[in-house]
Amino acid sequence: MNSPLTPDALVQAVYAKRFGGLEARRDQVWAVICRIALQPWIPAEAGVLDLGGGYGEFIHHIVAKTKWLVDLNPDSARRARPGVQVLTGTLDQFEVRLDGRVDVIFSSNFLEHLPSKEVLIETARCCMRILKPGGRLILMGPNYRFLASEYWDFLDHHLPLSDRTIEELLALVGARVLHRKARFLPYTFRQHLPSHPALVAMYLRLPFAQALLGKQFLFVAEKPNAP
C-alpha cells in the first residue's frame, strides 16, 4: 500500500505531470507578459516576492533589485536562476524574516489551491503585513465566472474564485485596488495564447482579444501608507 503524499511531494508530482514539456513555451510567454503587462507596476529597484512561484517563470523575467520565491515544491530551488532566493515552505513561515523588506508580492494561479477560505484570508493578511506601506500586491488567477465547466479539471483546485471574490478579499484586508481586469489571460498554456513572442505581445495590446479569450483575472492593489 502506497504511503500518502506529503503536501510538497504532491505539488512536485502535479507540476511535473502538468507542465512537463512546456517549459520553453512557458518561459517565452512569461518573458513577454512580464515586460508588457507587469513590469510597469513594479519599480526596478523593488524587492519582489513571488508567492507560489513554481518554476520561477515570473520572477526570472521581472526586473527587480531583490527577488524571493516562496513555494512548497522542492523543484523550485533546483530550477531557480542566480539572484533568486528560494524559500521552501509557506509564506507565514518567513513572515518575520521578510517583514519590512518587500515592495511587491506577486502571485499567479496559486490562491485557488489553498485548502479553505480561512487560509485564503490569512494568506492575504500575511501579505499585507509583510508588504511595506505603499507596497503592491499583484494577483492573477482563473476566473470561475468564465470557466465553471473547466475549473475542477485540475486535481489541486480547492477554491472557486472570481474577480468579485478577489475584490471582496482585498477590501477585507485593507488593500486599495489600483487596477482590475476580469479577463486577462486564457485559462491554461495549452489553450489559445500563442507562444511566439510577437503574437503574445499583440494579444496583450489588444483589449478585444482579452475580452474574447481571457479567463483569468488580474488585480493590482496597494497597501495604504501608515496614517
ABEGO torsion letter per residue (X at the ends): XBBBBBAAAAAAAAAAAAABGAAAAAAAAAAAAAAAAAAAABBAABBBBBBGAEAGAAAAABBBABBBBBBABAAAAAABBBGBBBBBEBAAAAAAAABGABABBBBBGAAAABABAAAAAAAAAAAAAABBBGBBBBBBEBBAAAAAAAAAABAABABBBBAAAAAAAAAAAGBBBABBBABBBBABAABABBABAAAAAAAAABAAAAAAABABBBBBBBBBBBX
